[in-house]
Amino acid sequence: MKDLPRRHNRLARAATATALTTALLAASGGAAAAAPNANAFGWFFDDVPTFTLNVLFTNDMESALLGVSGDGTDEGEIVDSGQNPYGSPSRMATVMDDLRKEAVTGRPEPGQSPWRGEVTLSGGDNFLAGPEFSASQEEGAPFYDARAVEEIGFDASTIGNHEFDFGPETFADFISAFDGSLQFVSTNVDVSGEPTLDAHAKDGTILKSKVLRSRGQRIGMIGLTTPELPSLSSPRNVEVDAEMAKLTNALASDFADRGIDKVLLVSHLQDIDNELELVPQLKGVDAVVGAGGGEILAGEDDRLIPGDEAERDFPLYADDSEGNPVPVVTTTGDYKYVGRLVLNFNWRGEVIGVDEDESGPVRVSGVGPDAVHGDKKIRSEVEEPVAEHLEGLAETTVATSEVPLNGVRNDVRSSETNLGNLVADGLRWTGQQKAEEYGVRPPQVGIQNGGGIRNDSTLPAGDISALDTYDVAPFSNFVAVVPEVPRETFRQLLERGVAASPDAAGAFMQVSGVTFTYDPSAKAQVVDENSGEVLEPGERVQDVTLDDGTVVVENGEVVEGGPISVATNDFSARGGDGYPFGDLDFTSVGATYQQAVEGYLTDGLGGSVTAEQYPEGGNGRITTTG
């Protein structure tokens, strides 16, 4: 156990503490509903553990309902019928049940408290658009992600960014699927502007904070959602307060006033370093469970999925505003690990140590020495119907390609690729097909952010399946037409796409209907990623010409002329990835970008992708100078 210095620090009395703990255990018969009243013993109990809390958690499950393969496989047979050897909600349910039982049963080791409890938490991003999620969108299908989460048995969940990828209504449907059995906690999210979510705030299924209970103890939970939500997802009229420390401290103080002396912060801030930077501003928080970054924290002896590597230790620590070290933890997603943080509290409710031997990531595996059988109910009610749905998608051919199509992550985020061109063409084509129906000017240009192309692979020449289109374009982003983009704004949109060059970035754009050149050594654009306001205009884009021959930028100067109609996705049109569309009006035209890709392949290209149209390496739409 790692001892932590506290504000009531006393001389360590390890041997005496061990003897007292053993005596208390013997007197209680090995179990008790709550920790003893130690007031009569005064400061002597400050260094004695009187309650041990197992914080069990996971995050970013993101609809990985069929498990993951891993980079290699442990020796042995897969013990259940799952196709992938690692992850899956059915196996996680088994692992979680085992850890819950282990947390509260058995005699403690010397120096540990006989009074033991546990809480089970989700850090958000409980679902993600994609082929697995699309099974829930079939007529009459249940919300499979909700069924999986409910059967695992979380005490509460915070709210991530991907909960809003389908818009507020779908998140509201997800919450409704639990019929009140799971509450969602976020201190800094205001859902009053969205009626379907506001209804959940009013019925108590969306909360600012929550009191958890375990073995007679009350544990305060505070949730936080990333202030970058508007640029990362589609929350529409949901507002996020960036004053996270102020809100957290106020709730922690309120808990203290109510006699709740154990407080957990569960935050979805996209990068564990954001949690570490927040802790020095906090007061009264005992531990932080972070989410959204996908980092793997682990010790040397922790068993990881083949191919995974620990980035840092589990747990990390940061000092709060009073100098108290606060453990900070997270784990990566896709149902791959259950995080376990074991905290020892004294009678004052202060964390006096983290049991680092017991704390760490616990992998979810169906093979190897730690293999578990998946929960039968989740397997039959979730995984089997989702697998059947994917088999149908995989067997449906939508087009045939003469050429490999490059969607590798770092390529589509740093340079033109032929798959990027095809996706951008699909947006522009769909916008043109829908323009009359929706009363918008047909788009001249298509723009697709590279971060939205997600297959991270090269599709080989040959048949392209419906499942492939979901892999390429998994989000529920709708095709949006921005009909009146001023030329200077259009130039700054292109500047946004190349601002990070030569580094890869999700904002790098794949384009249709336009060619442009840029100088990566020239001044890069700087924007406020939340508002999309251009703080420093870029000077990299040198020449821009539309396919009809219209010159928009020449030698780095914007040529006067009329506005340009642009087809993109609604995530980008709202300023996602910092795209500086500002307050320009746009119209969603009733098709997701996945539907745009599939429709363009089947109807726009007649089911045939030729090497002439989409040569490997692209056809010179984006080039560098110098």
NORNORGI-V950840 format. One record per residue. RES is the residue in three letters. PSI is psi as a letter, one per 20 degrees, with the letter a starting at -180 (none if undefined). OMEGA is omega as a letter, one per 30 degrees, with the letter a starting at -180 (none if undefined). BURIAL is b if it has 9 or more other C-alpha atoms within 8 Angstrom, else e. Layout:
BEGIN
((RES;PSI;OMEGA;BURIAL) (RES;PSI;OMEGA;BURIAL))
END
This chain:
BEGIN
((MET;p;l;e) (LYS;o;l;e) (ASP;p;a;e) (LEU;p;l;b) (PRO;p;a;e) (ARG;r;a;b) (ARG;h;l;e) (HIS;l;a;e) (ASN;p;l;e) (ARG;r;l;e) (LEU;p;a;e) (ALA;p;l;e) (ARG;m;a;e) (ALA;g;a;e) (ALA;g;a;e) (THR;g;l;e) (ALA;g;l;b) (THR;g;a;b) (ALA;g;l;b) (LEU;g;l;b) (THR;g;l;b) (THR;g;l;b) (ALA;g;l;e) (LEU;h;l;b) (LEU;g;a;b) (ALA;g;a;e) (ALA;h;a;e) (SER;i;a;e) (GLY;j;l;e) (GLY;i;a;b) (ALA;q;l;e) (ALA;q;a;e) (ALA;h;a;e) (ALA;r;a;b) (ALA;q;a;b) (PRO;r;l;e) (ASN;o;a;e) (ALA;j;a;e) (ASN;h;a;e) (ALA;h;a;e) (PHE;i;l;e) (GLY;b;a;e) (TRP;i;a;e) (PHE;h;a;e) (PHE;j;a;b) (ASP;h;a;b) (ASP;j;a;b) (VAL;p;l;b) (PRO;p;l;b) (THR;i;l;b) (PHE;p;l;b) (THR;p;a;b) (LEU;p;l;b) (ASN;o;l;b) (VAL;o;l;b) (LEU;p;a;b) (PHE;q;l;b) (THR;r;a;b) (ASN;r;l;b) (ASP;l;a;b) (MET;h;l;b) (GLU;l;l;b) (SER;k;l;b) (ALA;m;a;b) (LEU;i;a;b) (LEU;j;l;b) (GLY;a;a;b) (VAL;q;a;b) (SER;h;a;b) (GLY;r;l;b) (ASP;m;a;e) (GLY;r;a;e) (THR;q;l;b) (ASP;q;l;e) (GLU;q;l;e) (GLY;r;l;e) (GLU;q;l;e) (ILE;p;a;b) (VAL;i;l;b) (ASP;a;a;e) (SER;j;a;e) (GLY;q;a;b) (GLN;h;a;e) (ASN;p;a;b) (PRO;i;a;b) (TYR;q;l;b) (GLY;b;a;b) (SER;q;l;b) (PRO;h;a;b) (SER;g;l;b) (ARG;h;l;b) (MET;h;l;b) (ALA;g;l;b) (THR;g;l;b) (VAL;g;a;b) (MET;g;l;b) (ASP;g;l;e) (ASP;g;a;e) (LEU;h;l;b) (ARG;g;l;b) (LYS;g;a;e) (GLU;h;a;e) (ALA;h;a;b) (VAL;j;a;b) (THR;r;l;e) (GLY;q;l;e) (ARG;q;a;e) (PRO;q;l;e) (GLU;r;l;e) (PRO;p;a;e) (GLY;i;l;b) (GLN;q;a;b) (SER;q;l;b) (PRO;i;a;b) (TRP;o;a;b) (ARG;q;l;b) (GLY;r;l;b) (GLU;q;l;b) (VAL;q;a;b) (THR;p;a;b) (LEU;q;l;b) (SER;p;l;b) (GLY;j;l;b) (GLY;a;a;b) (ASP;l;a;b) (ASN;i;l;b) (PHE;r;a;b) (LEU;p;l;b) (ALA;q;a;b) (GLY;a;a;b) (PRO;h;l;b) (GLU;g;a;b) (PHE;h;a;b) (SER;h;l;b) (ALA;h;l;b) (SER;i;a;b) (GLN;i;l;e) (GLU;q;a;e) (GLU;p;l;e) (GLY;i;a;e) (ALA;q;l;b) (PRO;r;l;e) (PHE;n;a;b) (TYR;h;l;b) (ASP;g;l;b) (ALA;g;l;b) (ARG;g;a;b) (ALA;g;a;b) (VAL;g;a;b) (GLU;g;a;b) (GLU;h;l;e) (ILE;h;l;b) (GLY;l;l;e) (PHE;q;l;b) (ASP;h;l;b) (ALA;r;l;b) (SER;q;l;b) (THR;a;a;b) (ILE;p;l;b) (GLY;a;l;b) (ASN;h;a;b) (HIS;i;l;b) (GLU;h;a;b) (PHE;j;a;b) (ASP;h;a;b) (PHE;j;a;b) (GLY;r;a;b) (PRO;h;a;b) (GLU;g;a;b) (THR;h;l;b) (PHE;g;l;b) (ALA;h;l;b) (ASP;h;l;e) (PHE;g;l;b) (ILE;g;a;b) (SER;h;a;e) (ALA;h;l;b) (PHE;i;l;b) (ASP;k;l;e) (GLY;j;a;e) (SER;i;l;e) (LEU;p;l;b) (GLN;q;a;b) (PHE;p;a;b) (VAL;p;l;b) (SER;o;a;b) (THR;h;a;b) (ASN;j;l;b) (VAL;p;l;b) (ASP;o;a;b) (VAL;j;a;b) (SER;h;l;b) (GLY;i;l;b) (GLU;o;a;b) (PRO;g;a;e) (THR;h;l;b) (LEU;h;l;b) (ASP;h;l;b) (ALA;h;l;e) (HIS;h;l;b) (ALA;h;a;b) (LYS;h;l;e) (ASP;j;l;e) (GLY;j;l;e) (THR;i;l;b) (ILE;p;a;b) (LEU;q;l;b) (LYS;h;l;b) (SER;r;a;b) (LYS;q;l;b) (VAL;o;l;e) (LEU;q;a;b) (ARG;p;l;b) (SER;p;l;b) (ARG;l;l;b) (GLY;i;a;e) (GLN;q;l;e) (ARG;p;a;b) (ILE;p;l;b) (GLY;p;l;b) (MET;p;l;b) (ILE;p;l;b) (GLY;q;l;b) (LEU;q;l;b) (THR;q;a;b) (THR;p;l;b) (PRO;i;l;b) (GLU;j;a;e) (LEU;g;a;b) (PRO;h;a;b) (SER;i;a;b) (LEU;h;a;b) (SER;b;a;b) (SER;m;a;b) (PRO;i;l;b) (ARG;d;a;e) (ASN;j;l;e) (VAL;p;a;b) (GLU;q;a;b) (VAL;p;a;b) (ASP;p;a;b) (ALA;i;a;e) (GLU;m;a;e) (MET;g;a;b) (ALA;g;a;b) (LYS;g;a;e) (LEU;g;a;b) (THR;g;a;b) (ASN;h;l;b) (ALA;g;l;e) (LEU;h;l;b) (ALA;h;l;b) (SER;h;l;b) (ASP;g;l;e) (PHE;g;a;b) (ALA;g;l;b) (ASP;h;a;e) (ARG;j;l;e) (GLY;j;l;e) (ILE;o;a;b) (ASP;j;l;b) (LYS;p;a;b) (VAL;p;l;b) (LEU;p;l;b) (LEU;p;l;b) (VAL;o;a;b) (SER;q;l;b) (HIS;n;a;b) (LEU;j;l;b) (GLN;i;a;b) (ASP;p;a;b) (ILE;h;l;b) (ASP;h;l;e) (ASN;h;l;b) (GLU;g;a;b) (LEU;h;l;b) (GLU;h;a;e) (LEU;h;a;b) (VAL;g;a;b) (PRO;i;l;b) (GLN;i;a;e) (LEU;q;l;b) (LYS;p;l;b) (GLY;j;l;e) (VAL;p;a;b) (ASP;h;l;b) (ALA;q;a;b) (VAL;p;l;b) (VAL;o;a;b) (GLY;r;a;b) (ALA;r;l;b) (GLY;i;a;b) (GLY;h;l;b) (GLY;j;a;b) (GLU;q;l;b) (ILE;o;l;b) (LEU;p;a;b) (ALA;q;l;b) (GLY;r;a;b) (GLU;h;a;e) (ASP;i;a;e) (ASP;p;a;b) (ARG;p;a;e) (LEU;r;l;e) (ILE;p;a;b) (PRO;p;a;b) (GLY;h;l;e) (ASP;q;l;b) (GLU;p;l;e) (ALA;p;l;b) (GLU;h;l;e) (ARG;r;a;e) (ASP;q;l;b) (PHE;o;f;b) (PRO;r;l;b) (LEU;r;l;b) (TYR;q;l;b) (ALA;q;l;b) (ASP;p;l;b) (ASP;a;a;b) (SER;i;l;b) (GLU;j;l;e) (GLY;j;l;e) (ASN;p;l;b) (PRO;p;a;b) (VAL;p;l;b) (PRO;p;a;b) (VAL;p;a;b) (VAL;r;l;b) (THR;r;l;b) (THR;r;l;b) (THR;r;a;b) (GLY;b;l;b) (ASP;k;l;b) (TYR;k;a;b) (LYS;h;a;b) (TYR;q;l;b) (VAL;p;l;b) (GLY;q;l;b) (ARG;o;l;b) (LEU;o;a;b) (VAL;o;a;b) (LEU;p;l;b) (ASN;p;a;b) (PHE;q;l;b) (ASN;a;a;b) (TRP;i;l;b) (ARG;i;a;e) (GLY;j;l;e) (GLU;q;l;b) (VAL;o;l;b) (ILE;i;l;b) (GLY;q;l;b) (VAL;p;l;b) (ASP;n;a;b) (GLU;i;l;b) (ASP;h;a;e) (GLU;h;a;e) (SER;q;l;b) (GLY;r;l;b) (PRO;p;l;b) (VAL;o;a;b) (ARG;q;l;b) (VAL;o;a;b) (SER;q;l;b) (GLY;j;a;b) (VAL;q;l;b) (GLY;a;a;b) (PRO;i;a;e) (ASP;k;a;e) (ALA;q;l;b) (VAL;q;l;b) (HIS;p;l;b) (GLY;q;l;b) (ASP;p;a;b) (LYS;h;a;e) (LYS;g;l;e) (ILE;h;a;b) (ARG;g;a;b) (SER;h;a;b) (GLU;i;a;b) (VAL;f;a;b) (GLU;g;a;b) (GLU;g;l;b) (PRO;h;l;b) (VAL;g;l;b) (ALA;h;l;b) (GLU;h;l;e) (HIS;g;l;b) (LEU;h;l;b) (GLU;h;l;e) (GLY;g;l;e) (LEU;g;a;b) (ALA;h;a;b) (GLU;i;a;e) (THR;o;l;b) (THR;p;a;b) (VAL;i;l;b) (ALA;r;l;b) (THR;p;a;b) (SER;p;l;b) (GLU;i;a;b) (VAL;q;l;b) (PRO;q;a;b) (LEU;o;a;b) (ASN;o;l;b) (GLY;k;a;b) (VAL;p;a;b) (ARG;g;a;b) (ASN;h;l;e) (ASP;g;a;b) (VAL;i;l;b) (ARG;j;a;b) (SER;i;a;b) (SER;r;l;b) (GLU;p;l;b) (THR;r;a;b) (ASN;h;l;b) (LEU;h;l;b) (GLY;g;l;b) (ASN;g;a;b) (LEU;g;l;b) (VAL;g;l;b) (ALA;h;l;b) (ASP;h;l;b) (GLY;h;l;b) (LEU;g;a;b) (ARG;g;l;b) (TRP;g;l;b) (THR;g;l;b) (GLY;h;l;b) (GLN;h;l;b) (GLN;h;a;e) (LYS;i;a;b) (ALA;g;a;b) (GLU;g;a;b) (GLU;h;a;e) (TYR;j;l;e) (GLY;k;l;e) (VAL;q;l;b) (ARG;p;a;e) (PRO;p;a;b) (PRO;p;l;b) (GLN;h;a;b) (VAL;q;l;b) (GLY;p;l;b) (ILE;p;l;b) (GLN;p;l;b) (ASN;p;a;b) (GLY;h;a;b) (GLY;i;l;b) (GLY;i;l;b) (ILE;o;a;b) (ARG;j;a;b) (ASN;h;l;b) (ASP;l;l;e) (SER;r;l;e) (THR;p;l;b) (LEU;p;a;b) (PRO;q;l;e) (ALA;q;a;b) (GLY;b;a;e) (ASP;p;l;b) (ILE;p;a;b) (SER;r;l;b) (ALA;h;l;b) (LEU;h;l;b) (ASP;h;a;b) (THR;h;l;b) (TYR;h;l;b) (ASP;h;a;b) (VAL;g;a;b) (ALA;m;a;b) (PRO;h;a;b) (PHE;q;l;b) (SER;l;l;b) (ASN;p;a;b) (PHE;q;l;b) (VAL;p;a;b) (ALA;p;l;b) (VAL;p;l;b) (VAL;n;a;b) (PRO;i;a;b) (GLU;m;l;b) (VAL;o;l;b) (PRO;q;a;b) (ARG;h;l;b) (GLU;h;l;e) (THR;g;l;b) (PHE;g;l;b) (ARG;g;a;b) (GLN;h;l;b) (LEU;g;l;b) (LEU;h;l;b) (GLU;h;l;b) (ARG;h;a;b) (GLY;h;a;b) (VAL;j;a;b) (ALA;h;a;b) (ALA;i;a;b) (SER;p;g;b) (PRO;j;l;e) (ASP;q;l;e) (ALA;q;l;b) (ALA;q;l;b) (GLY;h;a;b) (ALA;i;l;b) (PHE;p;a;b) (MET;q;l;b) (GLN;p;a;b) (VAL;q;l;b) (SER;q;l;b) (GLY;j;a;b) (VAL;q;l;b) (THR;q;l;b) (PHE;q;l;b) (THR;q;l;b) (TYR;q;l;b) (ASP;o;a;b) (PRO;i;l;b) (SER;i;a;e) (ALA;r;a;e) (LYS;p;l;e) (ALA;q;l;b) (GLN;q;l;b) (VAL;p;l;b) (VAL;q;l;b) (ASP;o;a;b) (GLU;h;l;b) (ASN;g;a;b) (SER;i;a;b) (GLY;j;l;b) (GLU;p;l;b) (VAL;o;l;b) (LEU;h;l;e) (GLU;o;a;e) (PRO;q;l;b) (GLY;q;l;b) (GLU;k;a;b) (ARG;h;a;b) (VAL;p;a;b) (GLN;g;a;b) (ASP;p;a;b) (VAL;p;a;b) (THR;p;l;b) (LEU;r;a;b) (ASP;h;l;e) (ASP;j;l;e) (GLY;i;a;e) (THR;p;l;e) (VAL;p;a;b) (VAL;h;l;b) (VAL;p;l;b) (GLU;p;a;b) (ASN;k;l;e) (GLY;j;a;b) (GLU;p;l;e) (VAL;p;l;b) (VAL;p;a;b) (GLU;q;a;e) (GLY;a;a;e) (GLY;r;l;e) (PRO;r;a;e) (ILE;p;l;b) (SER;p;a;b) (VAL;p;l;b) (ALA;p;l;b) (THR;b;l;b) (ASN;q;a;b) (ASP;h;l;b) (PHE;g;l;b) (SER;h;a;b) (ALA;h;l;b) (ARG;j;l;b) (GLY;j;l;b) (GLY;q;a;b) (ASP;j;l;b) (GLY;j;l;b) (TYR;p;a;b) (PRO;l;l;b) (PHE;i;a;b) (GLY;c;a;b) (ASP;k;a;e) (LEU;p;l;e) (ASP;q;l;e) (PHE;r;a;b) (THR;p;l;b) (SER;p;a;b) (VAL;k;l;b) (GLY;k;l;e) (ALA;p;l;b) (THR;r;l;b) (TYR;h;l;b) (GLN;g;l;b) (GLN;h;l;e) (ALA;g;l;b) (VAL;g;a;b) (GLU;g;l;b) (GLY;h;l;b) (TYR;h;l;b) (LEU;g;a;b) (THR;g;a;b) (ASP;g;a;e) (GLY;g;a;b) (LEU;j;l;b) (GLY;k;l;e) (GLY;j;a;b) (SER;p;l;b) (VAL;o;a;b) (THR;q;l;b) (ALA;h;l;b) (GLU;g;a;e) (GLN;h;a;e) (TYR;m;a;b) (PRO;q;l;b) (GLU;p;a;b) (GLY;i;a;e) (GLY;r;a;b) (ASN;k;l;e) (GLY;k;l;e) (ARG;h;a;b) (ILE;p;l;b) (THR;q;l;e) (THR;q;l;e) (THR;r;l;e) (GLY;none;none;e))
END
